[in-house]
Amino acid sequence: MKPLTHKSLSEVIRNFTPNWFTLNMGTGITFLTLHNINAHLFASQMFVGELLWFVDIFFFVLFLTLFIARIILYPEAVKLMLKHPIQSMFLGAIPMALVPILEGFALYGQAMLGDVALDISLYLWWVDAFLAISVGWLLPYLMFTIQQEHKLENMTAVWLLPIVASEVTASAGGMLAPFYSGAMAESMLLFSYVLWAFSVPLALSVLVILFLRLVSHKLPEKALAVTSWLTLGALGTGALSLLLLGNASKVVLAGTQLEHFAEFLYSFGFIMGLLLWGYGLWWYVMSWIITIKFFKDGLPFNMGWWGFTFPIGVFTAATFQLWQVTAYDIFKILGIIFSIQLALFWILVFVKTCKGMWSGYLFSAPCLSPETGLPKPEEECEKFAKKKYDKE
């Protein structure tokens, strides 16, 4: 296989796809979990979390640069991406990848930048909200028109990616709103509820269609097996958003004309969050069953493996929020179990991704499956590379 160091920059740019931003999603939710877990697991826990935040920022800037360069230098490739029924869905990963970074400025940045970090976090949140809404409207429109061709038998949980982006931004609004005051905090809180409504009802509709598709046409191909975990992401984030927004309402709405709604929003957030969490628990078990089946049959690595990380991460965050509200130890125990799973999955996928980046096969156009838009297994790429590069 031709290593990355032997590939031209133009080749990397031309073959860069938005699914790379799932690395930021997975890494971001990992350092947020390290920060939020209420247990002193090891001496350098906070340092590792901050380090991962810097790593996440580095990769986001790198990927954003490559993506913008692709748009400018290869606009024809971008048109093909928008028409691709699966690869285009990963545009939703861009705003979701930005969310942990902007939250990191509020959690870690204040120690280095002071109040400026909160200003950066606020500006990035509004940018992220704009991106999430744009993707949430653009991609469904392309799905509705002749620009993309979709069939029920080819449908997967990837449909959730552009839709879920808005609720991820809403969860960030719930986390950030208490850091601010006055009209800005109130606007962020109320707009976050609108973002939640932009996303969760549609996501629940997609889950109904997905259930019908799985019953009618059975499991998808191996390359898309990991997409079953995306269902957990939609439900976990939906629950987390309501729990965080309910907590924030008590702080943000205090002393305002909407203060009398705060207690209701807190209670509503708990009840609805618990129901969505329970629905997510069903998909969590089902995702494990599906994954074990595919692992037995052989599950080749591709960038879709990052779907193992972010969904379980937001479900973990929702679990810990339920523990804080109820003080029930069962949520604490489950949260720790999910955190361990997240850490193991992140290490596994990050190592495999670094190997794939170095070998260069993740950037090889002939190895991008026309059906999934994701890189094919490394073995298949090596066969192609051997025939091509032996002649050079």
Stockholm file with secondary structure:
# STOCKHOLM 1.0

chainA/1-392         MKPLTHKSLSEVIRNFTPNWFTLNMGTGITFLTLHNINAHLFASQMFVGELLWFVDIFFFVLFLTLFIARIILYPEAVKLMLKHPIQSMFLGAIPMALVPILEGFALYGQAMLGDVALDISLYLWWVDAFLAISVGWLLPYLMFTIQQEHKLENMTAVWLLPIVASEVTASAGGMLAPFYSGAMAESMLLFSYVLWAFSVPLALSVLVILFLRLVSHKLPEKALAVTSWLTLGALGTGALSLLLLGNASKVVLAGTQLEHFAEFLYSFGFIMGLLLWGYGLWWYVMSWIITIKFFKDGLPFNMGWWGFTFPIGVFTAATFQLWQVTAYDIFKILGIIFSIQLALFWILVFVKTCKGMWSGYLFSAPCLSPETGLPKPEEECEKFAKKKYDKE
#=GR chainA/1-392 SS CCCGGGSCHHHHHHTCCGGGHHHHHHHHHHHHHHHHCSSCCSTTHHHHHHHHHHHHHHHHHHHHHHHHHHHHHCHHHHHHHHHCTTGGGGGGHHHHHHHHHHHHIIIIIHHHHTHHHHHHHHHHHHHHHHHHHHHHHHHHHHHHSTTSCCCGGGCCGGGHHHHHHHHHHHHHHHHHGGGSCHHHHHHHHHHHHHHHHHHHHHHHHHHHHHHHHHHHHCSCCGGGGGGGGHHHHHHHHHHHHHHHHHHHHHHHSTTSTTGGGHHHHHHHHHHHHHHHHHHHHHHHHHHHHHHHHHHHHCCCCCGGGGGGTHHHHHHHHHHHHHHHHHCCHHHHHHHHHHHHHHHHHHHHHHHHHHHHHHHSGGGCGGGBCTTTSSBCCHHHHHHHHHHHHTTC
#=GC SS_cons         CCCGGGSCHHHHHHTCCGGGHHHHHHHHHHHHHHHHCSSCCSTTHHHHHHHHHHHHHHHHHHHHHHHHHHHHHCHHHHHHHHHCTTGGGGGGHHHHHHHHHHHHIIIIIHHHHTHHHHHHHHHHHHHHHHHHHHHHHHHHHHHHSTTSCCCGGGCCGGGHHHHHHHHHHHHHHHHHGGGSCHHHHHHHHHHHHHHHHHHHHHHHHHHHHHHHHHHHHCSCCGGGGGGGGHHHHHHHHHHHHHHHHHHHHHHHSTTSTTGGGHHHHHHHHHHHHHHHHHHHHHHHHHHHHHHHHHHHHCCCCCGGGGGGTHHHHHHHHHHHHHHHHHCCHHHHHHHHHHHHHHHHHHHHHHHHHHHHHHHSGGGCGGGBCTTTSSBCCHHHHHHHHHHHHTTC
//
